[in-house]
Amino acid sequence: MTVANMITVMRLVLVPCVIYAMLSAQWDWAFAGFVIAGVSDGVDGFIARHFNQQTKLGAYLDPMADKLLLVSVFVVLGMVGHLPLWLVVLAVSRDALIVCAVLLSSVMGNPVAVKPLLVSKANTAAQIVLAAIVLAELAFGFEMGPVRPALITVSGLLTVASAAAYLVAWLRHMNGYGESDPSHGR
C-alpha cells in the first residue's frame, strides 16, 4: 500500500471520530478532525501525483473518503439542528441519484464515466466551506452573521444545478446523444 493510500485510509478512519465528536458536542475536536481530513486530502493528492503513487485503489478510496466525511458531517449537523434538513436531504439525494444513475447505466450495459463538472466542483467547495464555517462557529463560539444563511442558499442552488446537469448528461448518454462527457458542448 502506498503512502498516499495510507493517508486516505486514515481519512476514512477519521470519519467516525469526527462524527463521534459532533454527537458528543465536542465541536473543537470535530472541527480539528474536519480540518485534518481536508489537509490530508491535499497531502495525499500531492504525494500521489508527484511521487507516482496513483493507484486504482486510491482512485476509488479518495473520493469515497471525501464524500463519506462531507455527507456524514452534513447529516449530523442537520440532525442536531445546525443545518436545515431540506439542504441535508437535497445534498444526500443528489449524491444517491448520481450513484444510482451510474449503477443503472452499468446494469443496462451502457456504463457512463462520471467526470466532475465545474458546477459540481463549485457545489462541493460551497458545501465544504459551509461545513467548516458551521463547525468553526460551534467550536469557537462565534457567529459569522449572514455568512451561514448565504452559504446555505448558495449550497442549495448549486446542489440543484449540479443534480440537473448530471441528470441531463446522463439522459443524453443513455439516449446515445453526443459524448458521455457531461461538459461536451458547453
Secondary structure, DSSP 8 states (H G I E B T S, - for coil): --HHHHHHHHHHHHHHHHHHHHHTT-HHHHHHHHHHHHHHHHHHHHHHHHTT---HHHHHHHHHHHHHHHHHHHHHHHHTTSS-HHHHHHHHHHHHHHHHHHHHHHHTT--------HHHHHHHHHHHHHHHHHHHHHHHT---TTHHHHHHHHHHHHHHHHHHHHHHHHHHHHTT-S-S-TTTT-
